[in-house]
Amino acid sequence: MRPRSADTTLAMSPRWRLAAILAGAIGLLALVAGCGSGGGDQGSAAGDRPQVVVSHPVLGAVVSELVGDQADVVVLMGPGTDPHDYRPSARDAARLGSAGLIVLNGLGLEEGLDDAVAAAESRGVDVFRATDHVELRRFGEGEIASGTGGDGDHVAGAPDPHFWLDPLAMKQVVAALAETLRSDLGLDVAARAGVIEQQLDELDAEIRTILEVVPPDQRLLVTGHESMGYFARRYGFELVGAVIPSGGTQAAPTAAGLAQLTELIRRLGVRAVFTEVGTPPDVARAVAAETGAKLVELPTHTLPPDGSYVAMMREIAHRVASGLTDGAGEP
């Protein structure tokens, strides 16, 4: 019998020809993937860049703008997450442990991360805490209507972690972080830091202009929890009450505390109740309905669609101005 040629065999077996083509394609893809990977989970398109792991999105937006393409920034918390309630996943803990630098807010805001961060630090990972670099305020500064006595680290007299609601406090953090990035990771971000600091100065001036429509006797803030202290201190407002009379959101309002709050709103003529992430919506609505105050949500922990810290702060200022006037602060 005459042997078949290779051409004859392929012509007679189309299924085998297709299998051979697929096998070759798979082998080529494996070769390409192997050439493009740094190995395991460490590989990436920019595998030689350091990784900076940041706790919450507001801080992450500023860190990303500061480092540009010199580092990969990973933000652990998703949009609108209440940092007081956040607990890390196993993947989050692994990211913290392999980071080049961890950037935290500090002062107990991300207390759910404490154990994972401590483990990372024990492995030699450097940690930058933003609140180590700002002029701190303390909870209870001013007359805050209270019904629970606070919770955890967020009791009266404890340092307030919500620094990011003051652009000039954020400016202090940018300057300090730029130095840490240079010393710990060898990144030169001085030029970018200078640009961001100028933008924050301009933002501060813009917010002051937006808030000019609010008369001095109407600069009274009632909020979901005591998160607007830095904003109030910077722009001449007074915190007079909170639905959750605490710096965190874990505490629960009481009947006595809410009665005190509604009486205070009526007595002072407070025009609006401002809520944030973590405010019990039914309770806030009830307080507003009983007192006739407007109910206004503030995006204190939530970035706008463009991911901009500047846009977030501008929107907060507009909502405060509008809430405390007859809409004069609307953009």
N, C-alpha and C positions, 0 to 999 in steps of 0.2 A: 504494500500500500504506500502511495506517495505521501510524504509528510506535508502537512498544511503549513503554509507560510504564515507569518505574523499578521499580514494584511488580511489573509483569508479568515483567520480566527476572529479578528476584530469585526470583520464584516458580518460574520455569522452570529456574533454574540453582543448585540447592542447593550444588553443589561450590564454585562461585564465591562464594556467600554465606559459606560456611565459611572460605574463604581470606581473604576480606575481614576477617572477625572476628578470625582469627588474626593477620593483619598489623597490625590495630589494637592487639591485645593486646601484640604484640611491641614496637610503637612506644611504647606506654605504659610497658612495663617498662624500655625503654632510657632513657626520659625520667626515670623514678623513680631508676634506677641512677645516671644522670648527676647528678641533684640531690643524691644521698646520698654521692657520692664526693669525696674531696679531690684526686683526680687521680693516676693511676699507682698504684704500689705504696705510696705514702705515705699513701693514704686509709685511714681506719678510723673506727669508731663514735666513737672518742675521739681524732681526729686532732690535736687541739690539745694533747694531753698529751705530755710528754717521754717518751722511751723509755730505759729503763735495761737494759743487756744484762749479764747475770751469767753467769759461767763454769759453775759446778756447782750441782746442785739443793739441797744443804744450805745453801749460802750464799744461793741464790735464795729459799728459804723465808723466811729472816729478812729479806731485802731486801723481799720482797713484803709482809710484815707491817708493815714500817716505813713504806713509802710509801703503803700503802692504795690509794685510787683517785686519787691525785695524779699517778701515772705508770704507764705500761705497762711491766711487767717481762717480759723475754724471757730464758729460761734456755737456754743452748746445749746442754749435755750432758743426755742422757736419764737416767732412773732407773737406778741401779746401774752407771753407766758408770765405768770406771777412769780418773780424770783424768790419770794418768801416761801413758796410751796414747792419749788423745783427739787426733784431728786434725780441724780445722775443714773444713766443706764451703765451696763458693763462696758459698752462701747465708749461712752463718755469717759469712764475711768481709765480706759486704755489710752485714749487720746491725751488725757492729762498726764499720764505716766510717760508718754513718748514725746511730749512737747519740748520745743526749744525754750519757750517762755510761756508762762500762764499769766493772763491779765484778769484780775478780779476787781470787783467794786470794793468789797471789804465791809467791815463793821457789821457782819452778820446778815447782810442782805441775801447772800447765797449760802446760808448755813447748811443747806442740804449737801453742799459740795465739800464740807469741811474734811470729812474722812478721806475722800478721794484725793483732795489737794494735799493733805498731810502725807499720804502715801507717796505722792509724786515728789514732794519736797524731800522725803527720806531717801529717794533715789537720785537726788541731786538736781531736780528740775527747779529753775528759778521762778519766783512768783513776784509779780508787781501788783500791789494793792493800791488802787487809785486814791482811796480816802486817806492814805498816808501822806498825800501831797497837797491837801487842800486845807483851808481854814474852816474847821468844823463848827457846826452849830449843834445844839443839844435839844433833844425832845423836851417839850414843855416850855420853851421860850415863848413868852406871851401868855395870854389867858386862853387855855384850851379847855372847852367843856369836856368833862371826862366822866365815863361811867364804868370803865373796866379796870383802870389802873395800869393798862399796858400789858405787853406780853414779852417774855423772853428778854433779849437784849434791848428791846425797844421800849423801855420804861422811861418815865420822866427823869431827865438828867443824863440819859445815855446819849452818846454821839449819834447823829442822824446820818444814815448812809446815802440819802437821796441827793447827792451833790450835783448830779448831771442836770438838774433843773435850774442851774445857774451857769450860764455860758462862760463867765469869767473863772469859775471854779474848774470848769472843763479845760479852760486855757492853761491853768496851772498843771493839770494832769498831762496835757499834751507835752508841755516843756519837760516835765520829769520823765515821761515815758520815752521821749526822744533820746534822752541821755542813757536810759537803761537799755534801749535797743542798741545803742552804740557800744556800751561797755559789755553787755552780755552776749550779743549776737553779732557784733561787728558791723551793724547796719548804719549807714550815714543817711539820716532822714532830717538833718537840720534844716535844709531848704524847704522841705514839705512842712515841717513843723512851723516855720516862720509864716508860711502862707496860711495855714490853718489858724494860727494865733491871730493873724490880722482879720480873718473871716469871723472869728469869734468876737473880736472887738466890735466889728461892724454889726454883728447880730445883736450884741448887747445894746448898741445905740438904736438899732431898729426896734427892738422890743420896747425900749423906753418911749419911743415915738408912738408906737401902737397903744401903749397904756396911758398916754396923756389924756385920753378922753374920760378916764375914771377919776371922779373928784376924790379928794383926800378922805372925806367922810364916808365914802362908799368902798374904800379899799379894805374890805373885810372878807376873809376867805373861810368858808365852811367846806371841808373836803371829805372824801371817802375815808381816808386815813391820813395821818399826819405826814404827807409826802411832799408838800409844797413849801416847806420851811425855807429852803435856800432861795427859791424864787421870791418868796415874800420878803426875805431879808434884803435881797438885792434891789427889789423894785418898790419898796416902801409900802408893803401890804402887811396886814396883821392876821395871823391865824387865830380865829376865835372859836372854832369848834370842828369836830369830825364825827362822821357816822360811826366809824370804828376809832375810838379815842386812843390810838396807838400808832407807832411808827410802822408796824407790820399789819398783815391782814389776817393773822391767825386768831386774834381775839374776837369775841362776839359782842355786839352791842347789847345793852341791857335796857329794860323798860325805864328804869330810873335815869339812866344816862340819856336816852332818847327824849324823855320828858324835859330834862335839863336843856338839851340841845334845841328843841323846838321853842321853848320859852325864850332862850337866848336869841334865836333868829328873829322872833317877833319883836323882842325888846330893842334890838340893835337895828332892826330894819334891813337885815341882810338880804340881798336881792337874789342870790343864787346858791345852790348846793352843787358843788363840783365833785364828780365821781371819777374814779380811776379803776384800773385793773384790781380785782379783788373786793370791790365794794359790793355788798349785797344789794342787788337792784331793787328788790321789793321794799326793803327798808328805806332806801334812799328815795324811792318814789313816794312812800308814805310820809316821810318828813317833808318833802317838797309840797305834797298835796295839802298837808295840815297847816303849813305856814304860808302858802301862796308863793314860795320862792321858785325860781326857775330851776330846772334840773339840767345840768350841763356836763357832758362827759369830756374829760381831758385825756388826750393820748400820752400820758406821762411815761408809759412803759412801751409804747407802740410806735414804730417808725412808719412814715407814710409810704406809699407804693414806690417812690423813688429811693427809699432807704436813706434819706438825708436827715442827719441830726439837726441841721439848720432849719429845714422845713418843718420838722416836728416842733421845735421850740417856737418858731414863728406862729404855727397853728395854735399852740397852747396860749400864746399871748393874745391872739385874736379872740379866742373863745373866752378867756378871762375878761377882756375888755367888753365884749358883747354881752356876756352874762351879767356884768355889773352895771350896765347902762341899758339904754333902749336900742341895742343893736348897733351902737355907734362904732364898735370895734371890729365889725365884720370887714373882711378883706374886699 
